[in-house]
Amino acid sequence: MPEVMDIILRAPEPGDVDAMYLLENDPELWNDGVTFAPLSRKQLWDYVDTYDGNIFATGQLRLVIETASDGRFAGVIDLYEFDRVNRRAYVGITVVKSMRGHGVGSAALQQLCSYAADMLDMKQLAAVVREDNEPSVTLFKSNGFEVTGHFTEWIKRGDTWVAALHLQRRLKL
């Protein structure tokens, strides 16, 4: 596992719009999410301008991953489908290409797990990852997530369907 980079998780700011624009509009990443069309800077500006980080009210939380040493935008990490009764949510993470392989994702995932357990009193987190996305599968497994399910033909890629894994991490007993 690469050395864990020193990062900060924080709320999105207006200055992040251009970096988020590049990340959200990378067609290579569309295979992993539910986006099928480009997002405009205005859409992202409106999102940031009205951002509500209260996961109990919105059911989701987006945090920007920033390098601690020089404040560079390194990606985003999300909690979504938050279940307040059962204290669980799904995790999504995207790291900018130039920062991949440097421990950014691992550091962000570790911080998010600690925050979810300690501040949000969450019991568990889960992720759904394309089975053939080895870097993401490795990221989650190396940070305490276990494969708890296999979804056949779960994600559409062009004219084909690919399998996905359900990974889960218990934060509290």
ZAFI-672449 format. One record per residue (C-alpha): x, y, z; residue number from 1. Coordinates in steps of 0.5 Angstrom, whole numbers, plus 500, padded with zeros to 3 digits. Example, Ala and Ser with C-alpha at 12.3 -4.5 7.8 and 13.67 -1.06 7.14 Angstrom:
! residues 2
(pt (525,491,516),1) (pt (527,498,514),2) 
//
This chain:
! residues 173
(pt (500,500,500),1) (pt (503,507,498),2) (pt (505,512,504),3) (pt (498,515,506),4) (pt (499,523,504),5) (pt (497,528,509),6) (pt (490,531,506),7) (pt (484,535,509),8) (pt (477,534,508),9) (pt (473,540,508),10) (pt (466,543,505),11) (pt (466,545,497),12) (pt (468,552,496),13) (pt (466,557,490),14) (pt (474,556,488),15) (pt (473,549,487),16) (pt (468,550,482),17) (pt (473,549,476),18) (pt (477,543,479),19) (pt (470,540,480),20) (pt (468,542,473),21) (pt (474,538,470),22) (pt (473,532,475),23) (pt (465,531,474),24) (pt (466,532,466),25) (pt (471,527,465),26) (pt (468,522,461),27) (pt (473,516,463),28) (pt (469,517,470),29) (pt (462,516,467),30) (pt (463,509,467),31) (pt (463,509,475),32) (pt (457,514,476),33) (pt (451,515,474),34) (pt (452,522,470),35) (pt (451,521,463),36) (pt (452,528,461),37) (pt (457,534,462),38) (pt (455,539,468),39) (pt (456,546,467),40) (pt (460,551,471),41) (pt (453,554,473),42) (pt (450,548,475),43) (pt (456,546,480),44) (pt (456,554,482),45) (pt (449,553,484),46) (pt (451,546,488),47) (pt (456,550,492),48) (pt (453,556,493),49) (pt (447,552,496),50) (pt (451,547,499),51) (pt (448,544,506),52) (pt (453,539,509),53) (pt (448,537,514),54) (pt (447,530,512),55) (pt (441,529,517),56) (pt (437,534,513),57) (pt (440,532,506),58) (pt (442,525,506),59) (pt (448,526,503),60) (pt (455,529,504),61) (pt (460,531,499),62) (pt (467,533,502),63) (pt (473,536,498),64) (pt (480,532,499),65) (pt (485,538,499),66) (pt (493,536,500),67) (pt (495,539,507),68) (pt (502,541,504),69) (pt (500,546,499),70) (pt (492,546,499),71) (pt (491,543,492),72) (pt (484,540,490),73) (pt (485,532,490),74) (pt (478,530,489),75) (pt (472,529,492),76) (pt (469,524,497),77) (pt (461,523,498),78) (pt (457,520,503),79) (pt (450,518,500),80) (pt (444,514,501),81) (pt (445,516,509),82) (pt (440,512,513),83) (pt (439,516,519),84) (pt (435,510,523),85) (pt (440,505,521),86) (pt (446,509,521),87) (pt (449,507,515),88) (pt (451,510,508),89) (pt (455,509,502),90) (pt (461,512,500),91) (pt (464,515,493),92) (pt (470,517,492),93) (pt (474,520,486),94) (pt (481,523,486),95) (pt (484,527,480),96) (pt (488,523,475),97) (pt (495,526,477),98) (pt (494,525,485),99) (pt (492,517,484),100) (pt (497,512,487),101) (pt (500,517,492),102) (pt (495,515,498),103) (pt (490,520,497),104) (pt (484,516,496),105) (pt (487,512,502),106) (pt (488,518,507),107) (pt (481,521,505),108) (pt (477,514,506),109) (pt (481,513,513),110) (pt (479,520,515),111) (pt (472,519,512),112) (pt (471,513,516),113) (pt (473,516,523),114) (pt (469,522,522),115) (pt (463,518,520),116) (pt (464,513,526),117) (pt (466,519,531),118) (pt (462,525,529),119) (pt (456,522,526),120) (pt (455,516,530),121) (pt (455,511,524),122) (pt (455,504,525),123) (pt (457,502,518),124) (pt (459,504,511),125) (pt (459,501,504),126) (pt (461,502,497),127) (pt (459,499,490),128) (pt (465,498,485),129) (pt (465,495,478),130) (pt (469,489,479),131) (pt (474,490,474),132) (pt (476,497,477),133) (pt (482,494,481),134) (pt (485,500,484),135) (pt (478,502,487),136) (pt (477,495,490),137) (pt (484,495,493),138) (pt (483,502,496),139) (pt (477,499,499),140) (pt (479,493,501),141) (pt (486,496,504),142) (pt (482,500,508),143) (pt (478,495,512),144) (pt (472,494,507),145) (pt (470,487,506),146) (pt (466,484,500),147) (pt (459,482,502),148) (pt (456,482,495),149) (pt (457,481,488),150) (pt (452,484,483),151) (pt (452,480,476),152) (pt (451,485,470),153) (pt (450,491,475),154) (pt (453,497,471),155) (pt (452,499,464),156) (pt (458,500,460),157) (pt (457,502,452),158) (pt (453,496,450),159) (pt (455,491,455),160) (pt (454,490,462),161) (pt (459,489,468),162) (pt (459,486,475),163) (pt (460,490,481),164) (pt (462,488,488),165) (pt (458,491,494),166) (pt (464,492,500),167) (pt (462,494,507),168) (pt (466,496,513),169) (pt (463,496,520),170) (pt (465,502,524),171) (pt (462,500,531),172) (pt (460,493,534),173) 
//
